[in-house]
Amino acid sequence: MGDSAVHLSRVYQECGLEVAEPLKGMPDHLIVELEFLSCLYRWAEDNNIGTFIRHHLDWIPLLIERGQAAHPLPFYGSLLKLLGLFVESEKERLETENSGKTSIF
C-alpha cells in the first residue's frame, strides 16, 4: 500500500469504519473512497468534504483521461464524465462556501 492508502486506512479507522474484506487491502479504491465520501456528506462539515475531495480524489482527472483513451463502452464513458463533473462542481462549490475554514484531514 502506498502513502495514500495507508493514510486513508488511518482516516477510516479514526472514523470508526472498516473496509470490507474484498477491498480491505485497497482503501484507496474508487468504490471505497466514494462510499466514504457519502458518509462525509451525511455526518461531516463541508470543509472536511472539500478537503477530502481535493486531497483524495485529485486523481480522478487522470482516471477520466486514461479511461477515455481506452474507448470504453458508452455507459462507462458517461460514468467517467459524470464523476468528473461531480468532483469539479463540488470542489468549486465547497471552495466558495468554505474558504478560510479548517479541516480534520
Backbone as a ProteinNet text record, in pm:
[ID]
protein_1_A
[PRIMARY]
MGDSAVHLSRVYQECGLEVAEPLKGMPDHLIVELEFLSCLYRWAEDNNIGTFIRHHLDWIPLLIERGQAAHPLPFYGSLLKLLGLFVESEKERLETENSGKTSIF
[TERTIARY]
83.4	0	87.8	48.1	120.6	80.2	141	114.1	-33.3	-96.7	-238.4	-324.4	-296.2	-373.6	-355	-232.6	-204.6	-277.2	-269.6	-338	-488.3	-546.8	-691.1	-730.3	-649.6	-677.2	-686.2	-593.8	-594.8	-718.7	-754.5	-872.4	-997.8	-1012.3	-1129.6	-1135	-1019.8	-1013.5	-1051.8	-1000.7	-1033.2	-1182	-1246	-1389.7	-1472.8	-1406	-1476.7	-1529.4	-1467.4	-1511.3	-1408	-1455.4	-1367	-1400.2	-1296.7	-1315.5	-1351.7	-1453.5	-1498.9	-1388.9	-1390.9	-1285.9	-1244.4	-1335.4	-1287.4	-1198.8	-1215.3	-1137.5	-1046.8	-1031.1	-955.9	-814.4	-750.2	-614.6	-608.6	-724.6	-729.8	-815.2	-772.6	-854	-866.8	-779.8	-788.9	-858.2	-927.5	-1006.2	-1120.2	-1153.3	-1256.6	-1387.7	-1429.1	-1555.6	-1550.3	-1439.5	-1425.8	-1422.7	-1348.3	-1340	-1475.5	-1550.7	-1682	-1780.4	-1769.7	-1856.8	-1823.2	-1694.8	-1655.6	-1704.4	-1694	-1743.3	-1892	-1967.4	-2110.4	-2132.2	-2045.4	-2053.4	-2022.3	-1923	-1889.7	-2006.5	-2073.8	-2188.4	-2297.7	-2305.5	-2408.5	-2368.1	-2239.5	-2200	-2097.4	-2028.9	-1919.7	-1960.9	-1877.7	-1898.2	-1840.6	-1889.9	-1848.3	-1698.1	-1632.9	-1488.3	-1413.2	-1462	-1398.8	-1424.8	-1542.7	-1576.8	-1486.9	-1472.8	-1388.5	-1244.3	-1193.3	-1054.9	-1037	-1132.7	-1123.5	-1123.7	-1212.7	-1219.5	-1089	-1036.6	-913	-792.9	-784.7	-665.1	-672.4	-793	-803	-874.2	-937.8	-997.9	-930.7	-809.8	-735.3	-687.5	-696.5	-652.4	-765.3	-884.1	-998	-975.6	-918.7	-894.2	-805.9	-705.4	-619.3	-697.1	-782.2	-868	-955.3	-1014.1	-1101.1	-1021.8	-905.9	-820.9	-782.5	-735.6	-694	-813.5	-923	-1044	-1095.7	-1099.3	-1147.9	-1052.5	-923.2	-824.9	-844.3	-905.9	-929.5	-1058.1	-1126.9	-1251.5	-1351.3	-1396.8	-1489.2	-1625.9	-1704.3	-1843.4	-1908.2	-2007.7	-2069.3	-2114.6	-2167.9	-2212.9	-2099.1	-1982.8	-1869.5	-1808.5	-1805.4	-1757.3	-1843.7	-1974.5	-2066.6	-2047	-2024.6	-1999.8	-1872.5	-1769	-1645.3	-1668.9	-1741.1	-1770.4	-1852.7	-1951.8	-2037.1	-1956.4	-1868.6	-1783.4	-1696	-1637.8	-1553.6	-1631.6	-1751.1	-1835	-1871.4	-1906.5	-1941.8	-1824.8	-1707.8	-1591.2	-1557	-1554.9	-1520.3	-1624	-1750.5	-1854.4	-1853.2	-1828.6	-1821.8	-1698.9	-1585.4	-1466.9	-1495.2	-1555.4	-1587.3	-1686.6	-1792	-1894.4	-1835.2	-1759.2	-1705.5	-1595.7	-1516.6	-1414.3	-1479.4	-1587.2	-1656.2	-1721.6	-1787.2	-1862.1	-1775.9	-1658	-1578.8	-1439.3	-1417.3	-1282.4	-1248.1	-1129.6	-1082.6	-1111.9	-1193.7	-1225.5	-1120.8	-1100	-1002.7	-1073.4	-993.8	-1046.2	-977	-1041.9	-981.2	-882.6	-879.1	-791.9	-661.3
-118.1	0	124.3	219.7	345.6	439	558.2	656.3	692.3	711.8	748.7	639.1	515.6	403.5	391	407.9	399.9	513	632.8	747.4	723.5	675.7	651.2	542.5	441.1	337.7	398.7	489.5	557.6	645.2	718.8	805.6	723	613.2	527.2	474	431.4	376.2	482.6	604.3	713.3	747.3	723.3	748.9	629	522.1	403.5	316.1	326.9	249.1	143.1	35.7	-72	-107.2	-125.9	-163.7	-311.7	-345.2	-484.2	-571.7	-697.3	-793.2	-790	-790.5	-794.7	-676	-562	-442.5	-397.3	-479.4	-442.9	-395.4	-455.8	-417.3	-301.6	-244.4	-133.4	-18.3	44.1	150.9	274.4	283.2	396.2	358.3	247.1	206.2	306.1	335.9	435.3	406	282.3	246.2	278.6	246.7	270.8	421	495.3	639.5	706.2	663.2	723	685.9	564.9	527.2	610.4	631.7	716.1	859	907.5	1041.3	1052.1	948.3	951.1	960.9	896.8	909.9	1053.2	1113.7	1251.5	1344.3	1323.2	1408.4	1395.4	1281.1	1260.4	1317.1	1303.7	1333.9	1446	1485.2	1582.5	1721.1	1816.3	1952.9	1968.4	2068.1	2089.7	2108.7	2175.1	2195.3	2062.8	1964.3	1832	1758.4	1773.6	1711.7	1768.8	1900.1	1964.9	1922.4	1912.6	1868.7	1725.7	1639.2	1500.4	1494.4	1569.1	1569.7	1621.6	1731.7	1789.2	1698	1632.8	1554.4	1407.8	1353.8	1209.9	1173.7	1269	1241.5	1325.1	1371.1	1452.7	1372.5	1241.7	1154.6	1126	1174.6	1148.6	1200.5	1321.8	1365.6	1268.6	1211.6	1113.4	986.2	942.5	826.2	851.2	968.4	1001.6	1002.9	1066.8	1074.1	934.8	852.2	716.6	629.5	648.6	573.5	606.6	734.4	775.4	726.8	724.7	676.8	529.2	456.1	312.9	286.4	393.1	381.4	287.5	327.8	241.2	235.1	139.6	136.7	268.3	315.2	445.3	460.3	355	361.6	403.5	338.5	367.6	503.4	539.4	672.5	780.7	758.9	855.1	861.6	748	747.1	824.7	807.3	881.4	1031.7	1072.8	1215.7	1268.9	1194.3	1234.8	1247.5	1152.8	1158.6	1283.9	1310.9	1430.3	1558.9	1566.4	1684.9	1701.6	1592.3	1597.6	1648.7	1590.8	1627.7	1774.9	1818.5	1958.1	2054.7	2023.8	2115.6	2121.9	2009.4	2009.3	2084.5	2069.7	2145.1	2294.7	2337.6	2480	2526.8	2451.2	2489.3	2498.1	2398	2391	2494.4	2524.5	2627.9	2763.4	2789.9	2917.1	2929.4	2824.1	2828.5	2816.8	2758.4	2727.2	2784.9	2892.2	2948.8	2996.6	2959.8	3000.3	2905.2	2804	2708.7	2598.1	2540.7	2431	2296.8	2193.2	2059.3	1956.7	1841.9	1733.5	1652	1668.4	1587.4	1657.9
0	0	0	-81.9	-88.4	24.9	25.2	130.4	139.2	24.9	24.3	85.9	51.3	104.8	255.5	301.5	445.2	517.9	460.9	521.4	527.7	418.7	417.3	516.7	530.6	630.8	769.8	798.3	928.4	944.8	838.4	843	868.2	795.3	814	957.5	1006.5	1142.2	1244.8	1227.8	1319.8	1316.5	1203.6	1190.3	1233.5	1275.9	1322.5	1210.1	1093.1	976.7	942.4	883.8	840.8	696.8	616.4	476	471.8	393.7	382	321.5	353.1	316.7	169.1	73.2	-65.8	-105	-37.3	-70.9	43.8	144	264.6	232.4	138.3	100.8	3.3	-28.7	-124.2	-69.9	39.6	97.6	8.2	-93.9	-185.8	-316.8	-318.6	-435.9	-453.6	-577.6	-606.9	-534.5	-533.1	-467.8	-318.4	-254.6	-110.6	-83.3	-164.4	-144.6	-165.6	-265.5	-288.8	-178.4	-126.1	-14.9	109.1	133.8	246.2	225.2	102.7	71.5	102.2	73.7	104.4	255.9	334	480.7	523	459.1	492.2	463.5	351.7	320	426.3	486.8	588.6	725.1	763.8	900.4	917.5	812.8	828.3	779.1	811.5	765.2	624.8	553.9	415.5	399.9	496.2	481.2	483	561	561.4	431.1	377.3	247.9	139.5	137	36.2	44.3	166.6	184.5	135.8	167.6	121.9	-30.8	-93.6	-239.9	-299.2	-246.4	-300.8	-281	-164.3	-132	-173.1	-184.4	-209.5	-338.9	-401.9	-532.2	-640.5	-612.7	-708.3	-829.6	-822.1	-931.7	-1031.8	-1005	-1093.5	-1235.7	-1256.1	-1393.8	-1473.6	-1407.7	-1474.8	-1508.1	-1416.4	-1442.1	-1564.7	-1572.7	-1685	-1815.3	-1812.4	-1932.2	-1981.4	-1891	-1929.5	-1966.9	-1896.7	-1929.2	-2068	-2101.4	-2233.4	-2343.7	-2314.5	-2412.7	-2443.6	-2350.8	-2370.8	-2449.6	-2490.6	-2568.3	-2500.7	-2380.6	-2307	-2374.6	-2333	-2376.7	-2336	-2411.4	-2381.1	-2235.7	-2177.9	-2038.8	-1946	-1959.3	-1871.4	-1902.6	-2030	-2067.1	-2004.6	-2005	-1943.2	-1792.1	-1728.9	-1584.2	-1550.2	-1630.5	-1606.9	-1618	-1721.3	-1739.7	-1622.5	-1581.4	-1470.1	-1341.3	-1315.6	-1198	-1201.7	-1316.5	-1330.7	-1307.8	-1364.3	-1344	-1196.7	-1132.6	-990.5	-907.5	-926.1	-845.3	-866.9	-990.6	-1019.6	-964.9	-981.7	-931.9	-779.7	-714.1	-567.8	-518.1	-585.1	-545.4	-552.2	-661.3	-676.6	-570.7	-550.7	-453.4	-313	-276.3	-140.8	-117.3	-218.6	-204	-181.6	-252.9	-239.7	-102.5	-57.5	67.7	192.3	179.6	299.7	302	230.3	230.4	371.5	417.4	548.4	661.9	640.3	748	750.9	866.9	879.7	866.3	846.2	821.7	910.1	928.7	1006.6	923.7	793	708.7	688
[MASK]
+++++++++++++++++++++++++++++++++++++++++++++++++++++++++++++++++++++++++++++++++++++++++++++++++++++++++

